[in-house]
Amino acid sequence: MEFPTPETLWKRHEKHVLDILLRALIKLQRDNNLPEDELTLNNRLYVYARGVWIELPVDQKPMSFCLVSNSENPPRTKSEIGQEWTRKKPDFQWRLSDQQEKDPVKAIREYTIECKRLRTKTRSWDFIDKYVVSGIIRFLAEEYKYGNGTSSGAMIGYIQSMECDEILKQINIVIQNQKDYDIPNIEISEKGDEIRKGNHTLNRKKVNPSIFDLRHIWVSLRN
């Protein structure tokens, strides 16, 4: 029996995770009386993801529901224990366990998902800026190390106001103005009225692996 390579297994895992999240986001979108705050939106998304996982046939889902909400980045070795990035909490992590891998550092990996609200800024909060500074950059920064040890991760954007094209334009302006990180523009590859999907590839200097694909899924929650 030929077992899949670690990279093939990871790509399969990512496909299942993103499909479940997409289906859960559609359910969230159809929810009535949605809250505005990110934490409650994340909690509702988590509940819907549980339901989607149950509904899907075995060959279309990860073998176990290992989606963890608001949990600290796990250390992989004794030397990593106590490091600053292990105290950071991504919004979601979905664990993959490779039973064929003999190296414990490589055998257990987490698919990291960070969520952000997308809307016009208020007096106290610039949501577009935070999507980059407190979102994308956390996959690049040494003090956060989101997606550490994996080749891809995702960001979910909850669109609460503004048009998607304007959001994309403003986010890419923030990206271009970053001085500490060389970040490519986000490219939207799939366009729809309610859900948009995009991608860009990051070159990480202080997080391994250096080449990292960051997926973007934006869902319209505008009333």
N, C-alpha and C positions, 0 to 999 in steps of 0.2 A: 504493500500500500504506500503510495507516494503522498507525503504530507506537504501542505502548502508552505512556501517560504515565509519568514517573518513579515516581509513587506507585503506579500500577497494577503496574508492573514490580516494585517493592519488595514489594507485598502478595503477588504471585505467588511471588517468591523466598522470602518468609517461610513461605508455605504449604508449599512443597517442603521447606524446611529442617526445619520442625517435624514434618512427616510422616516424614521420614527418621529424625530423632532419636527419635520415638515408636516406630517400628519397631525401631530399634536398642536402645532401652530395654527393649522386650519380650524381645529376645534376651538382653540382659544379665540380666534378671530370671530367665530360665530357665537361666542359667549355673550350673554346680556349683562349690562351694568358692569363693565370692566373697570377695575380700579386704575388709578394713574400711577401709583408707586411701583417701582421695579420689583421689590421683594414679593409683593402679593402676586404680581404678574408671573414671576418665576415659580412661585408655589403652585399657581394654577396650571402652568405649563408642565410642571413635574407630575401633577395628578393626571393630566391628560396623556402624558407620555406613558404612564403606567397602564392606562386603559388601552392605548394603541398597542403596546407590547403584548398584552393578553390577546388582543383580537387577531394579530398577525399569525399566519402559518409558521411552522418551525423554521422552514428554509428561508424566511424573510426577516429574521430577527436574531440578535445575539442569544446565545443559549440561556443566559441569565440576565435578570434586570439589575444591572450594576451601575445605575445612574445615581450618583451621590450629589447632594445639593449643599453648597456653601461649606465645603470641607477643606481643610488645609492641604496644601501640596505635600504628598508623602515623601519622606526621604527614601532613597534607594540603597544607600550604603551607610555604614557607621559614621564615616567622615562627614556626611551631609546632615546628620542630626544636629539641630540647633542653629543651622544657617538661616539667615533672615527669610529667604524665599520659601522655606518650609512652613512658615507661619502665615503665608498669604492664602487667601481663600477665593479661588475661582467660583463663579456661580454654579457650574456643573462640571463633574468629571464622570466619564463612563469607562469603567475598568475593562481591560482585555487581559485575559490570562491565557498564555500560550503553554499548553501542557507538554509540548515537545521541546521547548527551550530549556536547556540545562543551566543557563546563567540566570540567577535570580534578579539581576539588574535589568535584564532584557525580557524576562518571562512575563512580568506584570507591568502593563503600561496603561496610562489614563488618557482618554480623549477629552481634551479640555474645551469647554464652552463658556464664553463670557457674554453677558447680556447687557444691553444699554437702551435707554429711551432715546428716541429721535424726535425732536420737536423744536419749535422756536425757543430761543433763550429767554430766561427770566432775569430779573435784577440780580439774582444770587447764583444762577447756574447756567452755564453754556453747554447744552447737551451735545452739540456738534463737536466742540472741542474735547469734551469728556470721552466721546466715542473713540477718539484717537489717543489722547493722553492717558486715560484711565482704562483703555480697552486694548487697542492694537499694540501699544508700546509695552504692555505687560507681557506680551509674547516675545519681546526683545530684550527687556531690561533684566540685568543680573539680579536685582533685588526682588523680582517677581518670578521669573523663569516659568511662565505659563507654557505648557506644552513641552516641558523638559523631557528629553529622551524620546520624543516622537516626531514624526515628519509632517504632521498636519493637526489642525484644530479649527475651531469655528467661533464666529461671533453672531449673535442674534440681535437685530435692531427692531425695537418696538416703535413703529411710526405712529405718533400721536397727533402730529400736525405737520404742515409743509408737504410739498410735492416731492416725490422720490428723486427726480432729476435735480432739483435744487439741493436736496440733502447730499446727494453724491457730489455735486459741484463744490459745496461748502466743505465737506469732509476732505476732498482732495486738495483744497486750498490749505487747510490746516496741515495736511500731510506734507505738502510742498514747503511749508514754512518751518518744519521741524529742523533744528540745527544739530541736535545730538544723534539723530538716527536718519539713515538714508532709506526711506520707505517709498516703494512704488505706488502709483495711484491704484485705487480700487477700480476694477473693470467689471461692469455688470454684464454677465453673459446670458442670463435668462430674464426676460422682462414679462411681467404680468400686471394686471390691474391691482392685485392685492398682495402678491408675494414677489419679491425680487431676489435673485441669487447672483453672487459675484465671487471673485477670487483675486488674490494677489500672492506673489511669492516673496517671502522675506529672506534676507540674508542676515542671519543672526551671528554677531561677533562674540557674544558672551554666553550663549545658550546652545547646547547641542541637541540635535544636529543643526548645523548652520543653515541649511536650506530647509525652509518651512513654508508649507502652503496653508494660508489662512482663508477659510471659507466665510462668506458673509450671506446671511439669510435675513432679509428684512420683511416684516409683515405689517400690513396696514391695520392699525387699531383705531383709526379715526372714526368718530361717531358720525 
